[in-house]
Amino acid sequence: MTKPLIELPSVLQKRLRTENDALIADLAERDAVIADKNTELARMRELLTQYHIPVPS
């Protein structure tokens, strides 16, 4: 099957919405990973402080 030379507006809109939804999902996943890492860093800093180890800034 060959790809059409022109894309109907409704088909283009559907494709762009699908791509946009995938990008938003990817961004949300990355934000969740960053939040987990920030939580882990805060926990590590708390442990360092608890044991009187200087915390680098």
C-alpha positions in Angstrom: 0.0 0.0 0.0 1.3 3.4 -0.9 1.1 6.5 1.3 -1.2 9.2 0.0 0.3 12.4 -1.3 -2.1 14.5 0.6 -3.6 13.9 4.1 -7.2 14.7 4.8 -7.6 17.2 7.6 -9.5 14.8 9.7 -6.8 12.1 9.3 -4.1 14.7 10.0 -5.9 15.9 13.1 -6.3 12.3 14.4 -2.6 11.6 13.8 -1.5 14.8 15.5 -3.7 14.1 18.5 -2.3 10.6 18.8 1.3 11.9 18.6 0.5 14.7 21.1 -1.0 12.2 23.5 2.1 10.0 23.3 4.3 13.0 24.0 2.2 14.0 27.0 2.3 10.5 28.4 6.1 10.4 27.9 6.5 13.7 29.7 4.3 12.5 32.6 6.4 9.4 32.9 9.6 11.5 33.0 8.1 13.8 35.6 7.3 10.8 37.8 10.9 9.5 37.5 12.3 12.9 38.4 9.9 13.1 41.4 11.1 9.7 42.6 14.7 10.7 42.2 14.1 14.0 44.1 12.4 12.0 46.9 15.4 9.6 47.1 17.8 12.6 47.2 15.9 14.2 50.1 16.0 10.9 52.0 19.7 10.6 51.4 20.3 14.1 52.6 18.3 13.5 55.7 20.4 10.4 56.5 23.6 12.4 56.0 22.3 15.1 58.3 21.2 12.5 60.8 24.7 11.1 61.0 26.4 14.6 61.0 27.9 14.2 57.6 28.2 17.5 55.8 25.7 17.7 53.0 27.1 19.1 49.7 25.0 21.8 48.2 
